[in-house]
Amino acid sequence: MHGYVEGYRRAASAVFEAAVTTRQSPEYTLWPLAFLWRHHLELALKEIIAIGRDLEGEDRTFPEHHRLADLWREAKQHIVGFSSPDVPELPHVEATVDEFATIDPGADGFRYPVARGQRRASLPNAPPDVNIPALHEAMEAVANFLECVHDSLRNAVDANREMADH
């Protein structure tokens, strides 16, 4: 799973760097960039959930839906349960998840210009203007936080297994 999480992060960074280097129009880069970051976020949350469930002695599974708000609620329980509810990054990460969940609740808005049924725009809650460098910088910060959570949870799983072997 981690290869997918990291792959979408690296793809988002590559799109951003290419857009900056070639001075691409935001019209051509925003949607792919936002999609890659949203998908990275979804997969990172699912990975944290799977590892968190493993730590709790459950099967290492994750929800099959794409609802970021629901994924965040469960992932946050594992994050807080393993560390502290006072982690200073949590409000920023939560605000970012909430914003993506509001803008693209079904995980298909950034992929298509119209919603299913083609009766309305796919992203009616999207802001009229997006600062692409600010978006990328914010998502890098969120990705760094989630990667640290992943590593901490993974280390806890490994420590539990090592203790069980002895």
Residue, then its C-alpha position, 0 to 999 in steps of 0.5 A: m500500500h505504501g508504494y501507492v501512497e508515495g507514488y501519488r505523492r511523487a506524481a503530484s510533486a512531478v506535476f507541480e514541478a513541471a507546471v512551475t518549470t514550463r509555466q503551464s496554465p493553471e487550467y491544465t495543471l490544477w485538476p490533475l494536481a488536485f486529483l493526485w493530492r486527493h488520492h494520496l490523502e485518501l490512500a494515506l488515511k486508508e493505510i493509517i486505518a489498516i495499520g491502526r486496526d492491526l495494532e488493535g488486533e483486528d484484520r489489517t483492512f481499510p474501508e472500501h469507500h472514498r469518503l474522506a471525512d469518514l476516513w479521517r474520523e477513523a484515522k484520527q482515532h488511531i492517530v490520537g490513540f497512539s499519540s496525543p489529542d494535542v498534536p499541533e498538526l492535527p487542526h491543519v490536517e483536519a482542515t485540509v481533509d475537510e476542504f477536500a471532502t467538501i470540494d470533492p466528496g465522491a473522489d470523481g470531481f477532479r477527474y471529470p468536468v461534469a458530475r454523473g448524469q452530466r447535469r451540473a459541474s463536478l465541483p460546485n463547492a470548489p473555490p473560484d481561485v486556487n493558489i497552486p503553490a500554496l495548495h502544493e505546499a499545504m499538501e506537502a506538509v499534510a503528507n509529511f505528517l501522515e508519513c510520520v504517523h505511518d512510520s510511528l504506527r508501523n514501528a509499533v506494529d513491528a515492536n508488537r510482533e517482536m515482543a510476541d516472538h520472544 
